[in-house]
């Protein structure tokens, strides 16, 4: 072993840097988990405004408690997928997309290119959808024209993101969003939901729209229940348009092999391997133990993010059922944010005014964050197959991603479609289906390229496999229903 336990790239085997002492400890405390909670917080902040405050409360209103199981299944399936992806880059220093380009059967690079196309087509839908939701809400408050606000929010967020001028405002946004989440959780108990219904909803079963939906909201009732549910699951915790970039963001954390002093040389070495060669990680017991310790860093990050998202989504869904469903109100059309102010009002009427500030901050934070996240996703996808993209780096391709997302979003806003209509294709294909096939790719690479001591645990492999099957099938069914092929 070389100095500091780091293998040289000329060694026959690769060794990870020595992990921090807290990652080796058997007992884990909250402080340790929070220390490694970083990129997951960014992804969580991306979805609170749309996946939780809008879509989760909408599902509660239209389905009652019957689909609470979707929160559990969705967060477990996506959480396992994210952890497996982030574990891969931590142990190897290589993004899974780079490995997919070389290893998967078929024309070289077809899989990363497919995922890149799905993500690129999804960017404008989500960016425009969130901007329109915020613009429509401001218009409902009598503040002006919703379309003008949507365009303004979108462009202002892009400029701030590009210039990096959001640091102070971001801290305020996080504090306000955190307080809103706390109040929504309190509202769950104040609203006194049917707890037997809540428990029953955690068990998958048949579900249909609440009786009032067909009379008051015929457009919602005309939508396939599977399309409705899968759109929510696509927004829950994000999609591949977020996760590919999420994994790439770990480069800045320098966990595991990412912190190796020769990480670039290691990357070149791995790229020169034959497709079915094992990654030459040391199988000495001490090195394997160190790798297992390092794998806890992305595990803690994922668990903190997805546990928070599950709790938040469940709270919004329960309130949607207990408050909006009981009053026959559904967040839909150009009014997807107004009704949720009642969640805070049940705690105290004053908080209904606080909701205005909170939801504006949360939605603007989402619009701001998508630009950088989408740039990372595009870079990691295309650099796997293009030397030109690799040489430019993530910063070098930002202008092109910003232009694609911005122009596409403006064109979609010009259609005057509402939030749900704008995000539906992106949510189904990029938020569900793409996650399923990405998970299948991770399982293949784990089996073919990792030495046995470094492979996924049996539990993780089962969760990724089951989640991949579920997300793929759910995505296909929803696509067919959306296209009118099946009812």
WOQUIKA-V333011 format. One line per field, one symbol per residue. phi: phi as a letter, one per 30 degrees, with the letter a starting at -180 (. if undefined). burial: # if it has 24 or more other C-alpha atoms within 12 Angstrom, else .. A space follows every 50 residues. Layout:
phi = ???
burial = ???
//
This chain:
phi = .deiicddddddbcbdeddeeddddddccddddddccbedddddddcedc dcdcddddddddciddceeddddddddddddddddddddddcicdeddde dccdejeeiddeddddddddddedddddddddeddddddddickddddde dddddddddddddicceddddddddddddddedddddedddhdddddddd ddceadaaddeddddcbddddddedddeddddddddijbddcdddedddd eddhdhddcddcddddddddddddecddddddcdeddddddddddddddd ddddddddddddddddddddddcdddcicbdahcbcbddddddddddaee ddddeeddddddddddedddddddddddddddddbbdddeddidddceed dddddddddddddddiddedddceeddddddbeddddddddddddeddcc dedcdededddddddddddddddddddddddddidbd
burial = .....####...########.##.........#..############### ################################################## ####....########.#####################.......##### ############...#...#..##.###.#########..#.#....#.. ##....####..#......##.############################ #.###########..##.###...##.######...############## ##########################.####################... ##.################################....#...##.###. ##########.##..################################### #.####...##.#################.##.....
//
